[in-house]
Amino acid sequence: MPVKRSTATIDRALWAALLAAALVRAAAVLWLGDTIPYSDYFYYHEAGRMQAADWGFLFRHETVLKFAKLNWWPPGYPLFLAALYSLAGAHFRVAVFVQVVLGVLTCAFVYAFATRAAGRRAGLIATWLIALDPTYVFTCNLIASENLFAPLLALGLWLAVRDGPGPGATGRAIVRHFAPAGVVLGLATLVRAAGLCVPWVVAVWLWKRTPDHATAEPSAAATDRAHRFFRLHPGRVAAVAVLGAFFLTLAPWTARNAFVAGSPALVCFGGGLNFYFGQSVGPLGYRELSTTPLAGLHDVSTIDRRGYALGLSYIAHDPLGFVTRGVRKIGALFAPPTYALHANSAILIPDPQAQPELAGEAAAKRARQQAKDAVLHGPLAFVAALHTYLLLAGAVFVVWRGSRSGVGLAPELWLAASIVAVWIVVHAVFWAQPRFRYPIEIPMAVLAAATLRSRYDEPRAKTAR
């Protein structure tokens, strides 16, 4: 009975966390109703609008030539917006309310992953950490691909770590069980290309897992090749299943790139361009191509090849610079997430000179936004930064403690830590800004939850003794 009461309490607390996630996101969206898309957010909105108006838009060579940024972005989020706009009209406010639902789903999938990694109590803590994460709450009101990437990432991780087939399972059963993780991680990568690194981490983790059983013997009619395959270590079969499903999910868009853009980029173009931005001398980050040695190049694959070549030449001439730039990029990756709050300050104000009759409305709208900005850029900015560094501290602590103990971390926590580590390395090689950290706050929250869970359990254990 005590176990049942504890489980029921956690279940009620989970529903409370999901309700809180929905309420705070809906409140943010309603409070910031004047926010309009700008910069990349506006470009995403326009891509979705044009795709909704013409479903052949992304599949024409003219699009590749005319809309440069679309070559550097995966198609998932514009297609998501296009589907919404086809149903409800090209109104970005529709998208932000749907993103409230996506935010709640992210919390639910985080709970499933964290529970598998460190128990139900840690799952509940991780859910609250994401439910009340200011970065996640306020990005919900932006036309940003992170809103779609996060639930797919959390779902893919849970699918990879959930209970597998029992002892004696055939290789085919293992493939059926783990392939959905590869499909979902493939869909996530079609939303943000940095997701390319995640299935590799998952596959290595599965490959190295120590099984508690072997796969069942195949039937006598099986070929020698199939016989050898199904007798493989179950973790290796699972790893192959994840990667195979992942690449099959990417394949249609890779084929589109080959036939429409003229080069079979796996997900999108821009890897070489970003490598150049991250390795060149000067300020880190995006610059107009006209101000770089890439000026005058128009073919996307040529830009990438040239970008990689330039980046490698900078490294060859200044190896130490590769290290110092990497440190700067890691610092940029973990800078305070003020972007998520600042981007919500973008509003459209009538021009009193062109429309004198709207001068009062313009003044009132400006004053209203100034009052909101005082909160966004003051206490909320402080809370957002504090939340980030608490997550980071909790994640570092649990890994440090696990490395010093004889028992070590649970395998799923090592997976979470590995994803964070690889994500950092990838952005230290290419380039980084705080916005790029958004996805790894999920594994960071799981690791921090394991720390908080242990801090909670230890005093109880001492009291029991």
C-alpha positions in Angstrom: 0.0 0.0 0.0 2.7 2.6 0.8 4.2 1.9 -2.7 0.9 2.4 -4.3 0.3 5.7 -2.4 3.8 6.9 -3.4 3.1 6.0 -7.1 -0.3 7.7 -7.0 1.3 10.9 -5.5 4.0 11.0 -8.2 1.3 10.5 -10.9 -0.7 13.4 -9.5 2.4 15.5 -9.3 3.2 14.7 -12.9 -0.2 15.9 -14.1 0.3 19.0 -12.0 3.7 19.6 -13.7 2.2 19.1 -17.2 -0.7 21.5 -16.3 1.8 24.0 -15.0 3.8 23.7 -18.2 0.6 24.4 -20.3 -0.5 27.3 -18.1 2.8 29.2 -18.0 3.3 28.8 -21.7 -0.2 29.9 -22.5 0.2 32.8 -20.2 3.4 33.8 -21.9 1.9 33.6 -25.3 -1.2 35.7 -24.2 0.9 38.2 -22.4 3.3 38.7 -25.3 0.5 38.8 -28.0 2.1 41.9 -29.7 5.3 40.0 -30.5 5.9 39.6 -34.3 8.4 37.4 -36.0 11.6 39.1 -37.2 15.0 38.0 -38.5 15.2 34.2 -38.7 11.8 33.8 -37.1 10.2 35.9 -39.9 12.1 33.9 -42.5 10.7 30.6 -41.0 7.2 32.1 -41.1 7.6 33.2 -44.7 8.9 29.8 -45.7 5.9 28.1 -44.1 3.5 30.5 -45.8 5.0 30.1 -49.2 5.1 26.3 -48.8 1.4 26.3 -47.7 0.5 28.3 -50.8 2.4 26.0 -53.1 3.4 22.5 -52.0 5.9 22.3 -54.8 7.8 25.3 -53.4 10.7 23.4 -51.8 11.0 21.1 -54.7 11.9 23.6 -57.4 15.4 24.6 -58.5 14.3 28.2 -58.6 13.7 28.1 -54.8 17.3 26.9 -54.3 18.6 29.8 -56.3 16.3 32.6 -54.9 16.0 31.7 -51.2 19.5 31.2 -49.9 18.7 30.6 -46.3 16.4 27.7 -47.1 19.4 25.9 -48.4 21.0 26.1 -45.0 18.0 25.0 -43.0 16.4 21.5 -42.8 12.8 21.3 -44.1 11.1 20.0 -41.1 10.0 23.2 -39.4 8.9 25.1 -42.6 6.8 22.0 -43.5 5.3 21.9 -40.0 4.3 25.5 -40.3 3.0 24.9 -43.8 0.7 22.2 -42.5 -0.6 24.5 -39.8 -1.1 27.4 -42.2 -2.9 25.1 -44.7 -5.4 24.2 -42.1 -5.8 27.5 -40.3 -4.5 30.2 -42.6 -1.0 31.8 -42.6 -1.3 33.2 -39.1 1.8 32.8 -37.0 -0.3 33.1 -33.8 -1.8 29.7 -34.6 1.7 28.2 -34.6 2.6 29.6 -31.2 -0.5 28.2 -29.6 0.3 24.8 -31.1 3.8 25.2 -29.7 2.2 25.4 -26.2 1.0 21.8 -26.8 4.5 20.8 -28.1 6.0 22.2 -24.9 3.7 20.0 -22.8 4.6 17.0 -24.9 8.3 17.8 -24.4 7.8 17.7 -20.6 5.9 14.4 -20.9 8.7 12.7 -22.9 11.3 14.2 -20.6 9.5 12.5 -17.7 9.6 9.2 -19.5 13.3 9.4 -20.3 14.3 10.7 -16.9 12.2 8.0 -15.1 14.0 5.3 -17.1 17.4 7.0 -16.3 17.1 7.7 -12.6 13.6 6.7 -11.3 10.2 8.2 -11.0 11.2 10.9 -8.5 14.0 12.1 -10.8 11.6 12.0 -13.7 9.2 14.3 -11.9 12.0 16.7 -11.0 13.3 16.8 -14.6 9.7 17.5 -15.8 9.4 20.5 -13.5 12.8 21.7 -14.5 11.7 21.8 -18.2 8.1 22.9 -17.4 9.3 26.0 -15.7 12.5 26.6 -17.8 12.3 30.3 -18.8 14.1 29.6 -22.1 11.6 27.0 -23.1 8.6 29.0 -21.9 9.5 32.2 -23.8 10.8 30.5 -26.9 7.3 29.0 -27.2 6.1 32.4 -28.4 8.7 32.6 -31.2 8.5 31.0 -34.7 11.6 28.9 -33.9 12.4 25.4 -34.9 13.5 24.5 -31.4 9.9 24.2 -30.4 9.5 21.2 -32.7 13.0 19.7 -32.2 12.7 19.5 -28.4 9.8 17.0 -28.2 11.2 14.9 -31.0 14.6 14.7 -29.3 13.0 13.8 -25.9 10.8 11.2 -27.6 13.7 9.7 -29.5 15.8 9.4 -26.4 13.0 7.6 -24.5 12.4 5.2 -27.4 16.1 4.4 -27.3 16.3 3.6 -23.6 12.9 2.0 -22.9 12.7 -1.6 -21.9 13.7 -3.8 -24.9 12.6 -7.2 -25.9 13.0 -9.9 -23.2 15.5 -12.7 -23.1 15.6 -14.9 -26.2 14.2 -12.1 -28.5 15.1 -12.5 -32.1 17.2 -10.0 -34.0 14.1 -9.0 -35.9 12.3 -8.2 -32.7 15.1 -6.1 -31.6 15.2 -4.2 -34.9 11.4 -3.6 -34.6 11.8 -2.3 -31.1 14.7 0.1 -31.7 14.0 1.3 -35.3 11.3 3.8 -34.1 14.1 5.7 -32.1 16.0 6.1 -35.4 13.0 7.3 -37.2 12.1 9.9 -34.6 15.8 11.1 -34.3 15.8 11.3 -38.1 12.7 13.5 -38.0 14.4 15.7 -35.4 17.4 16.1 -37.6 15.2 17.2 -40.4 14.2 20.0 -38.1 17.7 21.0 -36.8 20.7 19.7 -38.6 22.8 19.6 -35.4 20.7 16.6 -34.5 23.0 14.6 -36.8 25.3 13.8 -33.9 22.6 12.4 -31.5 21.9 9.0 -33.2 25.6 8.3 -33.4 25.9 8.8 -29.6 22.8 6.6 -29.1 24.2 3.9 -31.4 27.6 3.9 -29.7 25.8 3.7 -26.3 23.7 0.7 -27.5 26.7 -1.0 -29.1 28.7 -0.9 -25.9 25.9 -2.0 -23.6 26.4 -5.3 -21.8 23.4 -7.5 -22.6 21.8 -9.7 -20.0 20.7 -12.2 -22.7 21.6 -13.2 -26.2 19.4 -13.1 -29.2 17.4 -16.3 -30.1 18.7 -18.7 -32.6 17.3 -18.2 -36.1 15.3 -20.9 -37.8 17.1 -23.6 -39.6 16.0 -22.1 -42.9 17.9 -18.9 -42.3 20.9 -18.1 -44.5 24.4 -18.2 -43.1 24.5 -14.4 -43.4 21.3 -13.9 -41.5 22.4 -16.5 -39.0 25.5 -14.6 -38.2 23.6 -11.3 -38.1 21.0 -12.5 -35.6 23.7 -14.0 -33.4 25.3 -10.6 -32.9 25.4 -8.9 -29.6 21.9 -7.5 -29.0 23.2 -4.0 -28.4 24.9 -4.1 -31.8 21.7 -5.2 -33.5 20.0 -2.3 -31.7 22.7 0.2 -32.8 22.4 -0.9 -36.4 18.6 -0.6 -36.2 18.8 2.9 -34.9 21.3 4.1 -37.5 19.6 2.2 -40.4 16.2 3.7 -39.6 17.8 7.1 -39.1 19.4 7.2 -42.6 16.3 5.8 -44.2 14.3 8.7 -42.7 16.8 11.2 -44.1 17.0 9.5 -47.5 14.0 11.2 -49.3 15.3 14.7 -48.4 18.9 13.7 -49.4 17.5 12.6 -52.8 15.6 15.9 -53.0 18.9 17.8 -52.5 20.6 15.7 -55.2 17.9 16.3 -57.8 16.8 19.8 -56.9 19.9 21.5 -55.5 22.4 19.5 -57.5 24.3 17.9 -54.6 23.3 15.1 -52.2 23.6 16.9 -49.0 22.5 14.6 -46.2 20.2 17.1 -44.5 21.0 20.6 -45.7 23.8 22.8 -46.9 25.8 25.2 -44.7 28.1 22.9 -42.8 31.2 24.3 -44.6 29.8 27.9 -44.2 29.4 27.4 -40.5 32.8 25.8 -40.2 34.3 28.9 -41.9 32.4 31.2 -39.5 33.7 29.3 -36.5 37.3 29.1 -37.6 38.0 32.4 -39.3 39.8 35.3 -37.6 37.5 37.9 -36.3 34.1 37.9 -34.6 32.4 34.5 -34.3 29.1 33.9 -36.0 27.2 34.7 -39.1 28.4 37.5 -41.5 27.1 38.5 -44.8 29.0 36.5 -47.5 29.8 39.7 -49.4 32.1 40.7 -46.5 34.0 37.4 -46.6 36.3 35.5 -49.0 33.2 33.6 -50.0 31.8 36.7 -51.7 30.7 36.0 -55.3 30.0 32.4 -54.8 26.3 31.3 -55.4 26.3 27.5 -55.7 25.6 26.2 -52.2 27.8 23.1 -52.5 30.7 25.2 -53.7 30.2 27.6 -50.7 30.4 24.6 -48.4 33.5 23.2 -50.0 35.3 26.6 -50.0 34.2 27.2 -46.4 35.7 23.9 -45.2 38.9 24.6 -47.1 39.2 28.1 -45.6 38.5 26.9 -42.1 41.1 24.1 -42.4 43.7 26.6 -43.7 43.1 28.8 -40.7 43.6 25.8 -38.4 46.8 24.8 -40.2 48.3 28.3 -39.9 47.2 28.8 -36.3 46.6 25.5 -34.4 46.5 27.3 -31.0 43.8 29.5 -32.4 41.6 26.5 -33.0 41.8 25.8 -29.2 41.3 29.4 -28.1 38.3 29.9 -30.5 36.9 26.6 -29.3 37.0 27.9 -25.7 35.3 31.2 -26.8 32.6 29.2 -28.6 31.9 27.0 -25.5 31.6 30.3 -23.5 29.2 31.6 -26.1 27.2 28.3 -26.0 26.7 28.7 -22.2 26.1 32.4 -22.2 22.8 33.6 -20.5 19.7 32.9 -22.7 18.6 36.5 -23.0 17.8 35.9 -26.7 14.6 34.0 -25.8 13.4 37.0 -23.8 14.8 39.8 -26.1 13.2 38.3 -29.2 9.8 38.8 -27.6 10.3 42.5 -27.6 9.8 42.8 -31.3 6.5 44.5 -32.0 4.9 46.4 -34.9 4.1 50.1 -34.0 2.1 52.4 -36.3 4.1 55.2 -37.9 2.6 58.5 -36.4 4.2 60.5 -39.2 2.5 58.5 -41.9 -0.7 58.0 -40.0 -1.2 60.9 -37.5 -4.5 59.5 -36.4 -2.8 56.5 -34.9 -0.3 58.4 -32.8 -2.2 57.6 -29.6 -2.3 53.9 -30.4 1.4 53.9 -31.2 2.3 55.7 -27.9 0.1 53.3 -25.9 1.5 50.2 -27.6 5.1 51.4 -27.1 4.4 52.2 -23.4 2.8 48.8 -22.9 5.8 47.0 -24.4 8.3 49.1 -22.4 6.6 47.8 -19.2 6.8 44.3 -20.4 10.5 44.8 -21.4 11.3 45.9 -17.9 10.2 42.5 -16.7 11.6 40.5 -19.6 15.1 42.1 -19.4 15.1 42.4 -15.6 13.9 39.7 -13.2 13.0 37.2 -15.9 16.4 37.5 -17.5 18.0 36.9 -14.1 15.8 33.8 -13.5 16.5 32.4 -17.0 20.3 32.7 -16.4 20.0 31.3 -12.9 18.0 28.3 -14.2 20.7 27.6 -16.9 23.5 27.6 -14.5 21.7 25.5 -11.9 21.1 22.9 -14.7 24.7 23.0 -15.6 25.9 22.7 -12.0 23.6 19.8 -11.4 24.7 18.0 -14.5 28.4 18.5 -13.8 28.0 17.4 -10.2 26.3 14.1 -11.0 28.9 13.2 -13.6 31.7 14.1 -11.3 30.2 12.1 -8.4 29.6 9.1 -10.7 33.2 9.1 -12.0 34.5 9.1 -8.4 32.2 6.4 -7.1 32.8 2.7 -7.5 29.3 2.2 -8.9 29.3 5.0 -11.5 26.3 6.5 -13.3 23.3 4.5 -14.5 23.8 3.7 -18.2 21.0 6.1 -19.3 22.6 9.0 -17.4 25.9 8.2 -19.2 23.9 8.5 -22.4 22.6 11.9 -21.3 26.0 13.1 -20.3 27.5 11.9 -23.6 25.0 13.8 -25.7 25.8 17.0 -23.8 29.6 16.4 -24.2 29.3 15.6 -28.0 27.0 18.6 -28.5 29.6 20.9 -26.9 32.4 19.5 -29.0 30.4 19.9 -32.2 29.7 23.5 -31.5 33.3 24.2 -30.4 34.4 23.0 -33.8 31.7 24.9 -35.8 30.3 27.9 -34.0 28.0 28.6 -31.1 25.5 31.0 -29.5 23.2 30.6 -26.5 20.3 29.6 -28.7 22.2 26.5 -29.9 22.3 25.2 -26.3 18.5 24.9 -26.2 18.2 21.2 -27.0 20.8 19.9 -24.5 18.9 21.5 -21.6 16.8 18.3 -21.9 19.7 15.9 -21.0 21.1 18.5 -18.6 17.7 18.6 -16.8 17.8 14.8 -16.5 21.3 14.8 -15.0 20.4 17.7 -12.7 17.3 15.8 -11.6 19.4 12.8 -10.7 21.6 15.1 -8.5 18.5 16.6 -6.8 17.0 13.2 -6.3 20.1 11.9 -4.6 20.3 15.0 -2.4 16.7 14.4 -1.4 17.2 10.6 -0.8 20.4 10.8 1.3 18.9 12.6 4.3 16.0 10.2 4.3 18.4 7.2 4.2 20.3 8.7 7.2 17.1 9.2 9.1 16.0 5.6 8.4 19.3 4.3 9.8 
